[in-house]
Amino acid sequence: MAVVNRISEQEYRELALSEEGHLVELWDGVPREKPLMSMKHGDAVAHLGIDLANQLDRLEFRVNFNEGRARISERNYFIPDIAVIPAAFKAPYEDDSRALNAYDQPLPLVVEVWSRTTGHDDFAVKLQAYRERGDTEIWFFHPYERTLIAWRRQPDGSYVETLYRGGIVPVASLPGVVIDLDALLTG
């Protein structure tokens, strides 16, 4: 029988801010370190994140790579591969050295990039949790299958799913922002 050590939300926040816990998520009260990723995964996150950051006004939005946390509940905190966070969410805490970069408000865009080590959990658990949170746009990018699935929240709270295999992908939650999927896939 496996013994599971669950921790409180406050213990998690302290762990996440400690030197040894900067890439630790909380899954049903259990701390789980994000594993190392492949080179292709890292490149996809970096290129997509840079593309987004280059198109957004830093006074309005911040693009976080493996840093911003989505607070699902007091027992679940996930770290998306990419999170676009309104600057207004961060502004009240920017001078607080103990502030955790975590948000329970819906984010405009969260992105998970498939990896061999986390792909199943990302698809089965995290993407559903982001929908339940009400995040405006949720992307799942699979660099090996060369696909991007976008879920976009509708006014009634439902999501519309669109599969892309190339071309220009609009970020509906960020008007005027587009990603050239073909260019992303060649990198």
Secondary structure as a PSIPRED ss2 file (coil, helix, strand):
# PSIPRED VFORMAT (PSIPRED V4.0)

   1 M C   1.000  0.000  0.000
   2 A C   1.000  0.000  0.000
   3 V C   1.000  0.000  0.000
   4 V C   1.000  0.000  0.000
   5 N C   1.000  0.000  0.000
   6 R C   1.000  0.000  0.000
   7 I C   1.000  0.000  0.000
   8 S C   1.000  0.000  0.000
   9 E H   0.000  1.000  0.000
  10 Q H   0.000  1.000  0.000
  11 E H   0.000  1.000  0.000
  12 Y H   0.000  1.000  0.000
  13 R H   0.000  1.000  0.000
  14 E H   0.000  1.000  0.000
  15 L H   0.000  1.000  0.000
  16 A H   0.000  1.000  0.000
  17 L H   0.000  1.000  0.000
  18 S C   1.000  0.000  0.000
  19 E H   0.000  1.000  0.000
  20 E H   0.000  1.000  0.000
  21 G H   0.000  1.000  0.000
  22 H C   1.000  0.000  0.000
  23 L C   1.000  0.000  0.000
  24 V E   0.000  0.000  1.000
  25 E E   0.000  0.000  1.000
  26 L E   0.000  0.000  1.000
  27 W E   0.000  0.000  1.000
  28 D C   1.000  0.000  0.000
  29 G C   1.000  0.000  0.000
  30 V E   0.000  0.000  1.000
  31 P E   0.000  0.000  1.000
  32 R E   0.000  0.000  1.000
  33 E E   0.000  0.000  1.000
  34 K C   1.000  0.000  0.000
  35 P C   1.000  0.000  0.000
  36 L C   1.000  0.000  0.000
  37 M C   1.000  0.000  0.000
  38 S C   1.000  0.000  0.000
  39 M H   0.000  1.000  0.000
  40 K H   0.000  1.000  0.000
  41 H H   0.000  1.000  0.000
  42 G H   0.000  1.000  0.000
  43 D H   0.000  1.000  0.000
  44 A H   0.000  1.000  0.000
  45 V H   0.000  1.000  0.000
  46 A H   0.000  1.000  0.000
  47 H H   0.000  1.000  0.000
  48 L H   0.000  1.000  0.000
  49 G H   0.000  1.000  0.000
  50 I H   0.000  1.000  0.000
  51 D H   0.000  1.000  0.000
  52 L H   0.000  1.000  0.000
  53 A H   0.000  1.000  0.000
  54 N H   0.000  1.000  0.000
  55 Q H   0.000  1.000  0.000
  56 L C   1.000  0.000  0.000
  57 D C   1.000  0.000  0.000
  58 R C   1.000  0.000  0.000
  59 L C   1.000  0.000  0.000
  60 E C   1.000  0.000  0.000
  61 F E   0.000  0.000  1.000
  62 R E   0.000  0.000  1.000
  63 V E   0.000  0.000  1.000
  64 N E   0.000  0.000  1.000
  65 F E   0.000  0.000  1.000
  66 N C   1.000  0.000  0.000
  67 E C   1.000  0.000  0.000
  68 G C   1.000  0.000  0.000
  69 R E   0.000  0.000  1.000
  70 A E   0.000  0.000  1.000
  71 R E   0.000  0.000  1.000
  72 I E   0.000  0.000  1.000
  73 S E   0.000  0.000  1.000
  74 E C   1.000  0.000  0.000
  75 R C   1.000  0.000  0.000
  76 N E   0.000  0.000  1.000
  77 Y E   0.000  0.000  1.000
  78 F E   0.000  0.000  1.000
  79 I C   1.000  0.000  0.000
  80 P C   1.000  0.000  0.000
  81 D C   1.000  0.000  0.000
  82 I E   0.000  0.000  1.000
  83 A E   0.000  0.000  1.000
  84 V E   0.000  0.000  1.000
  85 I E   0.000  0.000  1.000
  86 P E   0.000  0.000  1.000
  87 A H   0.000  1.000  0.000
  88 A H   0.000  1.000  0.000
  89 F H   0.000  1.000  0.000
  90 K H   0.000  1.000  0.000
  91 A H   0.000  1.000  0.000
  92 P H   0.000  1.000  0.000
  93 Y H   0.000  1.000  0.000
  94 E C   1.000  0.000  0.000
  95 D C   1.000  0.000  0.000
  96 D C   1.000  0.000  0.000
  97 S C   1.000  0.000  0.000
  98 R C   1.000  0.000  0.000
  99 A C   1.000  0.000  0.000
 100 L C   1.000  0.000  0.000
 101 N C   1.000  0.000  0.000
 102 A E   0.000  0.000  1.000
 103 Y E   0.000  0.000  1.000
 104 D C   1.000  0.000  0.000
 105 Q C   1.000  0.000  0.000
 106 P C   1.000  0.000  0.000
 107 L C   1.000  0.000  0.000
 108 P C   1.000  0.000  0.000
 109 L E   0.000  0.000  1.000
 110 V E   0.000  0.000  1.000
 111 V E   0.000  0.000  1.000
 112 E E   0.000  0.000  1.000
 113 V E   0.000  0.000  1.000
 114 W C   1.000  0.000  0.000
 115 S C   1.000  0.000  0.000
 116 R C   1.000  0.000  0.000
 117 T C   1.000  0.000  0.000
 118 T C   1.000  0.000  0.000
 119 G H   0.000  1.000  0.000
 120 H H   0.000  1.000  0.000
 121 D H   0.000  1.000  0.000
 122 D H   0.000  1.000  0.000
 123 F H   0.000  1.000  0.000
 124 A H   0.000  1.000  0.000
 125 V H   0.000  1.000  0.000
 126 K H   0.000  1.000  0.000
 127 L H   0.000  1.000  0.000
 128 Q H   0.000  1.000  0.000
 129 A H   0.000  1.000  0.000
 130 Y H   0.000  1.000  0.000
 131 R H   0.000  1.000  0.000
 132 E H   0.000  1.000  0.000
 133 R H   0.000  1.000  0.000
 134 G C   1.000  0.000  0.000
 135 D C   1.000  0.000  0.000
 136 T C   1.000  0.000  0.000
 137 E E   0.000  0.000  1.000
 138 I E   0.000  0.000  1.000
 139 W E   0.000  0.000  1.000
 140 F E   0.000  0.000  1.000
 141 F E   0.000  0.000  1.000
 142 H E   0.000  0.000  1.000
 143 P C   1.000  0.000  0.000
 144 Y C   1.000  0.000  0.000
 145 E C   1.000  0.000  0.000
 146 R C   1.000  0.000  0.000
 147 T E   0.000  0.000  1.000
 148 L E   0.000  0.000  1.000
 149 I E   0.000  0.000  1.000
 150 A E   0.000  0.000  1.000
 151 W E   0.000  0.000  1.000
 152 R E   0.000  0.000  1.000
 153 R E   0.000  0.000  1.000
 154 Q C   1.000  0.000  0.000
 155 P C   1.000  0.000  0.000
 156 D C   1.000  0.000  0.000
 157 G C   1.000  0.000  0.000
 158 S C   1.000  0.000  0.000
 159 Y E   0.000  0.000  1.000
 160 V E   0.000  0.000  1.000
 161 E E   0.000  0.000  1.000
 162 T E   0.000  0.000  1.000
 163 L E   0.000  0.000  1.000
 164 Y E   0.000  0.000  1.000
 165 R C   1.000  0.000  0.000
 166 G C   1.000  0.000  0.000
 167 G C   1.000  0.000  0.000
 168 I E   0.000  0.000  1.000
 169 V E   0.000  0.000  1.000
 170 P E   0.000  0.000  1.000
 171 V C   1.000  0.000  0.000
 172 A C   1.000  0.000  0.000
 173 S C   1.000  0.000  0.000
 174 L C   1.000  0.000  0.000
 175 P C   1.000  0.000  0.000
 176 G C   1.000  0.000  0.000
 177 V C   1.000  0.000  0.000
 178 V E   0.000  0.000  1.000
 179 I E   0.000  0.000  1.000
 180 D E   0.000  0.000  1.000
 181 L H   0.000  1.000  0.000
 182 D H   0.000  1.000  0.000
 183 A H   0.000  1.000  0.000
 184 L H   0.000  1.000  0.000
 185 L H   0.000  1.000  0.000
 186 T H   0.000  1.000  0.000
 187 G C   1.000  0.000  0.000
